[in-house]
Structures are given as structure tokens and as C-alpha cells.
Amino acid sequence: MQPSTYLQPLTVPARNLQTFQLSNVPTWKSELGEHLGFLRLGKRSLTLAKQHIGLFAAWYESAFQQPFHPQAITNYALAQYRHHTLNEAR
């Protein structure tokens, strides 16, 4: 039985390495944008996904006083964000 592709680490080929080097956008945002592009989502879905992830990243940096990296997401951070969005952000 082969492992599910959902459990494999995300690897996204860089199409334009110069863009990655010159951009002041963190690498994870660039990789996320490319990954979302591969999913063939509609324009509105792409925009909303990027907005939601951007809001989470901003909240994470504010709440934990450290730069956001997707690999550092914990269940605790997700539970805190859920509490924040349901109770405090409204």
C-alpha cells in the first residue's frame, strides 16, 4: 500500500528563481502562491485563500511574537486562532 500523496511534503518547483531572490515576500508565500496555482482554483477562491492565510500569518506573528513559518503551526496555535476569530475578532 502506497502512502497518500496528501501526507507527502509539498515541493514546488521555482519557475523564476530571480523573482524569489529579489522579492521581499517570504519564501513560504511565494511557494503557497505557486501551489495554489497548481490547484486550478477560480480567481476568487485564490484571492480568498491568500487573504485567509495572510490574516492567520499576521495574527500568528502578533500572538507569538515570532515570524510565521507554516512548519511551526501547532494544534495549540490553531485552537488559539479559532478562539480569536470566534470570540475576539468580531
Backbone as a ProteinNet text record, in pm:
[ID]
protein_1_A
[PRIMARY]
MQPSTYLQPLTVPARNLQTFQLSNVPTWKSELGEHLGFLRLGKRSLTLAKQHIGLFAAWYESAFQQPFHPQAITNYALAQYRHHTLNEAR
[TERTIARY]
83.4	0	88.3	66.6	148.1	92.3	180.2	131.9	54.5	-39.2	-120.2	-34.2	-66.1	9.1	-18.8	-128.8	-158.7	-60	5.5	99.6	241.7	263.8	396.5	425.3	551.8	584.8	560.6	521.6	495.2	627	645.5	761.4	709.1	747.7	700.9	821.9	828.1	942.4	936.2	1047.4	1053.2	1059.1	967.1	963.8	1058.8	1077.3	1162.9	1242.5	1361.8	1442	1477.7	1491.5	1524.4	1413.2	1287.7	1175.8	1184.5	1217.9	1227.7	1339.7	1450.4	1564	1541.9	1475.9	1458.8	1336.7	1245.5	1123	1146.4	1078.8	1086.1	968	897.6	792.3	858	821.1	881.8	861.8	957.6	955.6	827.2	776.1	656.7	539.2	532.3	422	435.3	557.1	579.7	543.9	589.4	560	410.5	344.3	199.9	127.8	167.1	105.1	119	237.1	257.4	173	168.6	90.2	-58.5	-109.4	-250	-277.3	-180.4	-194.7	-207.1	-136	-143.9	-279.5	-351.3	-480.5	-592.7	-565	-664	-793.1	-778.1	-893	-934.3	-1056.8	-1103.1	-1032.5	-1040.6	-972.1	-1018.4	-1147.3	-1199.7	-1152	-1149.9	-1103	-956.1	-875.6	-734.1	-716.9	-791.5	-782.8	-822.6	-933	-978.7	-880.6	-826.4	-729.4	-607.7	-556	-440.1	-473	-593.8	-633.6	-643.2	-705.4	-720	-584.8	-498	-366	-285.3	-299.9	-232	-280.1	-410.9	-465.2	-414.2	-410.6	-358.8	-212.6	-133.5	8.9	28.1	-50.2	-39	-78.1	-186.6	-228.6	-120.3	-65.7	36.5	156.5	204.3	320.3	290.5	169.4	130	113.5	50.3	20.9	144.6	235.4	350.6	481.9	477.5	595.8	714.1	684.1	789.3	741.8	834.8	795.3	714.4	620.1	536	607.2	606.4	652.8	551.4	499.1	397.6	440.1	568.4	615.4	600	586.5	577.8	433.8	336.8	197.1	172.4	110.8	78.1	-72.9	-119.7	-262.2	-300.8	-211.1	-236.9	-259	-173.5	-187	-319.2	-358.1	-485.1	-603.6	-596.9	-705.6	-713.7	-599	-597.9	-654.3	-619.9	-671.2	-822.3	-868.6	-1013.2	-1084.6	-1029.9	-1088.9	-1088.2	-977.5	-964.8	-1070	-1083.8	-1177.3	-1322.7	-1353.8	-1493.1	-1534.1	-1440.9	-1477.9	-1423.1	-1304.5	-1241.8	-1243.9	-1238.7	-1226.6	-1358.9	-1467.2	-1598.5	-1638.9
-118.3	0	125.1	213.7	333.2	444.2	527.4	637	738	801.9	902.3	1021.8	1080.9	1199.1	1317.4	1314.7	1423.6	1426.2	1315.1	1308.7	1342.6	1358.6	1389.1	1538.2	1574.7	1716.6	1790.5	1914.9	1997.9	2043	2012.2	2062.8	2132.5	2256.1	2336.4	2383.1	2349.9	2396.9	2547.7	2613.1	2757.8	2784.9	2863.6	2894	3007.1	3097	3210.9	3240	3184.3	3199	3344	3424.8	3564.6	3634.1	3601.5	3660.3	3625.9	3499.8	3459.2	3533.8	3555.2	3619.9	3769.3	3832.1	3976.4	4018.7	3929.8	3963.9	3976.7	4071.8	4080.1	4006.8	3927.1	3840.4	3713.3	3667.9	3543.3	3428.3	3336.4	3225.1	3144.2	3126	3043.8	3104.9	3236.6	3299.9	3274.1	3279.2	3251.6	3107.2	3016.1	2874.4	2847.5	2913	2895.7	2943.8	3058	3110.1	3013.7	2955.8	2858.3	2733.1	2686.6	2567.1	2591.1	2705.3	2735.2	2743.8	2792.1	2797.4	2659.4	2561.4	2424.1	2360.7	2410.5	2351.5	2389.2	2483.3	2527.5	2577.4	2657.5	2718.7	2841.8	2884.1	3006.1	3128.1	3238.5	3360.8	3405.9	3401.5	3442.4	3349.7	3219.8	3122.9	3145.7	3173.5	3202.2	3326.5	3429.6	3554.1	3532.2	3461.5	3436.4	3349.5	3247.6	3160.4	3240.9	3324.6	3407	3506.2	3562.3	3655.2	3585.9	3469.4	3396.5	3356	3307.8	3266.5	3388.4	3497.7	3621	3671.4	3663.1	3703.5	3612.8	3482.3	3389.6	3419.6	3443.2	3471.5	3599.3	3703.3	3828.6	3807	3733.3	3703.2	3622.8	3522.1	3435.8	3519.4	3607.6	3689.6	3782.6	3833.7	3920.4	3841.4	3726.3	3647	3581.3	3534.3	3459	3536.5	3659.9	3745.8	3677.9	3608.6	3544.5	3536.8	3529.4	3519.7	3392.4	3404.4	3290.9	3201.4	3073.2	2970.7	2857.3	2812.5	2706.4	2581.3	2549.5	2429.6	2442.1	2563.2	2585.5	2584	2564.5	2564.1	2444.2	2470.8	2364.5	2359.7	2252.4	2243.5	2354.2	2387.2	2494.6	2627.5	2658.5	2783.3	2785.9	2674	2669.2	2687.6	2626.9	2642.5	2787.2	2850.5	2990.9	3080.9	3052.6	3132.9	3115.8	2994.3	2970.2	3048.7	3044.5	3121	3270.2	3318.1	3459	3497.7	3418	3454.1	3444.1	3348.9	3331.7	3430.3	3468.9	3547.6	3689.5	3709.8	3840.5	3927.2	3867	3942.5	4000	3963.8	4011.5	4136.1
0	0	0	-96.2	-108.2	-19	38.4	121.6	37.7	100.6	33.2	-6.2	-120.2	-163.2	-71.4	2.5	95.3	211.7	239.7	350.4	308.2	178.8	128.8	148.5	172.6	186.5	55.7	66.4	-50	-111	-237.8	-310.4	-434.3	-449	-561.2	-639.5	-768.3	-847.2	-866.4	-850.8	-870.5	-1020.7	-1069.9	-1213.6	-1248	-1153.9	-1180.4	-1053.3	-1044.6	-923.7	-895.9	-999.7	-979.2	-901	-928.7	-855.2	-707.9	-677.4	-537.9	-466.3	-533.3	-469.6	-451.5	-544.1	-537.6	-458	-438.6	-369.9	-220.6	-157.3	-12.8	51.9	-26.3	24.7	76.1	197.5	247	148.5	145.8	52.2	64.7	186.3	200.9	127.1	118.8	45.4	-104.4	-153.3	-295.2	-327.6	-242.5	-264.8	-253.9	-160	-145.4	-270.7	-320.9	-442.2	-559.1	-573.3	-680.7	-657.5	-533.6	-502.2	-530.7	-489.2	-515.6	-664.7	-740.4	-885.4	-947.6	-891.3	-941.8	-914.3	-814.9	-778.5	-874.7	-962.1	-1062.5	-998.3	-894.8	-830.4	-909.6	-887.9	-951.6	-893.8	-964.4	-922.2	-783.6	-758.8	-627.6	-517	-544.7	-444.8	-411.4	-513.3	-490.1	-403.6	-436.1	-360.7	-215.2	-192.9	-56.3	21.6	-41.7	26.6	70.2	-17.8	16.3	128	125.6	230.8	365.9	369	494.8	552.6	467.5	514.3	559.4	488.5	528.8	664	688.2	818.9	929.8	902.8	1002.8	1032.7	929.9	948.7	1031	1000.8	1076.5	1222.8	1244.5	1382.6	1453.8	1388.5	1447.6	1493.2	1407.2	1441.3	1558.4	1562.6	1673.1	1802.9	1795.2	1914.5	1974.3	1891	1940.1	1932.7	1881.6	1874.4	1805.6	1696	1616.1	1472.4	1377.3	1236.2	1209.9	1118.8	1083.6	983.9	1011.6	918.4	924.1	810.3	811.1	887.4	887.7	956.6	1108	1158.4	1302.8	1355.6	1269.2	1314	1404.3	1517.6	1612.6	1632.5	1691.7	1725.5	1822.1	1913.8	2009.6	1936.3	1839.7	1764.3	1688	1628.5	1555.6	1649.9	1767.7	1866.1	1913.2	1935.1	1977.8	1868.4	1743.4	1632	1617.7	1633.4	1627.4	1736.3	1857.6	1968.3	1935.2	1882.4	1846.1	1741.7	1636.7	1529.8	1573.1	1660.8	1705.2	1813.1	1898.5	2015.7	2018.2	1968	1983.5	1858.4	1743.5	1619.1	1570.3	1631.6	1584.2	1650.2
[MASK]
++++++++++++++++++++++++++++++++++++++++++++++++++++++++++++++++++++++++++++++++++++++++++

